[in-house]
Amino acid sequence: MVEKSIAEFVMNDMRPEDVSEVLSLELASYTTPWSGTLFMNEIYKPLSVAKVVRSGEKIVGYICADQVLDEGHILNVTVHPEYRRRGMAAHMVAHVIGLLSGRACKALFLEVRISNEAALRMYEKSGFGMITVRKRYYTAPDEDAVIMKLQLSL
Ligand SMILES: CC(C)(COP(=O)(O)OP(=O)(O)OC[C@H]1O[C@@H](n2cnc3c(N)ncnc32)[C@H](O)[C@@H]1OP(=O)(O)O)[C@@H](O)C(=O)NCCC(=O)NCCS
């Protein structure tokens, strides 16, 4: 565990030159990781949000979200294993909520593996609530997805 407070981490837009470092964290974190192309798409899509968090030079977290009409979708939130439980994911999610609220998004959605207790608790703490379960949504291993929603405005 690295002893640093959230104030010592810096959040910036993800750039194409960040993708290889992001990918190594992605590969270490998921059984079905995103490809470099998927990250590149998020960097260039006009309504996407793609941010990295650094400790010094090192990328220790990232978040991707997008927007379709007045709905936002959190697509990926990942924190380096040595930097977890320091509020970084919650901080990145709060940042995206603020950004998309400012663009008149009415609701945010996301999906998460039903066994992913850490992510489920973190999203609940960030204000999301479960709306349904999508059976066998994930592969490797096959697993249900919990669909979560945060209502921003009516
Ligand atoms: C899920 C993940 C992003 C959480 O990142 P994090 O920076 O450690 O989360 P935070 O420190 O912001 O946690 C916020 C709250 O979420 C809950 N939480 C986070 N990790 C938890 C865990 N392992 N067990 C139980 N609750 C947890 C806690 O309520 C925590 O608040 P607290 O520390 O004050 O108790 C991180 O574990 C991760 O990168 N996992 C692998 C990738 C992944 O599964 N991403 C989500 C895909 S949907």
The ligand as an SDF file (V2000), in Angstrom:
LIG
                    3D

 48 50  0  0  0  0  0  0  0  0999 V2000
  -13.1240   -1.1800   -7.9730 C   0  0  0  0  0  0  0  0  0  0  0  0
  -11.9420   -0.2210   -7.8780 C   0  0  0  0  0  0  0  0  0  0  0  0
  -11.9500    0.7030   -9.0850 C   0  0  0  0  0  0  0  0  0  0  0  0
  -12.0800    0.6100   -6.5850 C   0  0  0  0  0  0  0  0  0  0  0  0
  -11.0110    1.5680   -6.5710 O   0  0  0  0  0  0  0  0  0  0  0  0
  -10.5180    2.2680   -5.2100 P   0  0  0  0  0  0  0  0  0  0  0  0
   -9.7640    3.4840   -5.5840 O   0  0  0  0  0  0  0  0  0  0  0  0
   -9.8440    1.2570   -4.3670 O   0  0  0  0  0  0  0  0  0  0  0  0
  -11.9110    2.6470   -4.5330 O   0  0  0  0  0  0  0  0  0  0  0  0
  -12.1190    3.8040   -3.4330 P   0  0  0  0  0  0  0  0  0  0  0  0
  -10.9000    3.8760   -2.5660 O   0  0  0  0  0  0  0  0  0  0  0  0
  -12.5380    5.0360   -4.1160 O   0  0  0  0  0  0  0  0  0  0  0  0
  -13.3070    3.1930   -2.5930 O   0  0  0  0  0  0  0  0  0  0  0  0
  -14.4850    3.9260   -2.3100 C   0  0  0  0  0  0  0  0  0  0  0  0
  -15.3780    3.0330   -1.4490 C   0  0  0  0  0  0  0  0  0  0  0  0
  -15.7300    1.8590   -2.1730 O   0  0  0  0  0  0  0  0  0  0  0  0
  -15.7830    0.7380   -1.2590 C   0  0  0  0  0  0  0  0  0  0  0  0
  -14.7170   -0.2100   -1.5760 N   0  0  0  0  0  0  0  0  0  0  0  0
  -13.6510   -0.0310   -2.4010 C   0  0  0  0  0  0  0  0  0  0  0  0
  -12.9080   -1.1630   -2.4590 N   0  0  0  0  0  0  0  0  0  0  0  0
  -13.5120   -2.0540   -1.6540 C   0  0  0  0  0  0  0  0  0  0  0  0
  -13.2260   -3.4000   -1.3050 C   0  0  0  0  0  0  0  0  0  0  0  0
  -12.1380   -4.0460   -1.7750 N   0  0  0  0  0  0  0  0  0  0  0  0
  -14.0850   -4.0460   -0.4690 N   0  0  0  0  0  0  0  0  0  0  0  0
  -15.1870   -3.4190    0.0010 C   0  0  0  0  0  0  0  0  0  0  0  0
  -15.5170   -2.1270   -0.2760 N   0  0  0  0  0  0  0  0  0  0  0  0
  -14.6830   -1.4620   -1.1010 C   0  0  0  0  0  0  0  0  0  0  0  0
  -15.5750    1.3180    0.1200 C   0  0  0  0  0  0  0  0  0  0  0  0
  -16.8440    1.7150    0.6220 O   0  0  0  0  0  0  0  0  0  0  0  0
  -14.7210    2.5210   -0.1850 C   0  0  0  0  0  0  0  0  0  0  0  0
  -14.7870    3.5040    0.8100 O   0  0  0  0  0  0  0  0  0  0  0  0
  -13.8730    3.3270    2.1380 P   0  0  0  0  0  0  0  0  0  0  0  0
  -12.4900    2.9580    1.6830 O   0  0  0  0  0  0  0  0  0  0  0  0
  -13.9590    4.6850    2.7840 O   0  0  0  0  0  0  0  0  0  0  0  0
  -14.5110    2.2400    2.9430 O   0  0  0  0  0  0  0  0  0  0  0  0
  -10.5950   -1.0010   -7.7910 C   0  0  0  0  0  0  0  0  0  0  0  0
  -10.7230   -2.0160   -6.8110 O   0  0  0  0  0  0  0  0  0  0  0  0
  -10.1690   -1.6300   -9.1020 C   0  0  0  0  0  0  0  0  0  0  0  0
   -9.5070   -0.9960   -9.9140 O   0  0  0  0  0  0  0  0  0  0  0  0
  -10.5670   -2.9010   -9.3190 N   0  0  0  0  0  0  0  0  0  0  0  0
  -10.2180   -3.6280  -10.5610 C   0  0  0  0  0  0  0  0  0  0  0  0
  -10.9320   -3.0320  -11.7430 C   0  0  0  0  0  0  0  0  0  0  0  0
  -12.4420   -3.0280  -11.5550 C   0  0  0  0  0  0  0  0  0  0  0  0
  -13.0440   -4.0180  -11.1260 O   0  0  0  0  0  0  0  0  0  0  0  0
  -13.0660   -1.8920  -11.9180 N   0  0  0  0  0  0  0  0  0  0  0  0
  -14.4980   -1.7250  -11.8710 C   0  0  0  0  0  0  0  0  0  0  0  0
  -15.1060   -2.2980  -13.1150 C   0  0  0  0  0  0  0  0  0  0  0  0
  -16.8640   -2.0620  -13.1400 S   0  0  0  0  0  0  0  0  0  0  0  0
  1  2  1  0
  2  3  1  0
  2  4  1  0
  2 36  1  0
  4  5  1  0
  5  6  1  0
  6  7  2  0
  6  8  1  0
  6  9  1  0
  9 10  1  0
 10 11  2  0
 10 12  1  0
 10 13  1  0
 13 14  1  0
 14 15  1  0
 15 16  1  0
 15 30  1  0
 16 17  1  0
 17 18  1  0
 17 28  1  0
 18 19  1  0
 18 27  1  0
 19 20  2  0
 20 21  1  0
 21 22  1  0
 21 27  2  0
 22 23  1  0
 22 24  2  0
 24 25  1  0
 25 26  2  0
 26 27  1  0
 28 29  1  0
 28 30  1  0
 30 31  1  0
 31 32  1  0
 32 33  2  0
 32 34  1  0
 32 35  1  0
 36 37  1  0
 36 38  1  0
 38 39  2  0
 38 40  1  0
 40 41  1  0
 41 42  1  0
 42 43  1  0
 43 44  2  0
 43 45  1  0
 45 46  1  0
 46 47  1  0
 47 48  1  0
M  END
$$$$
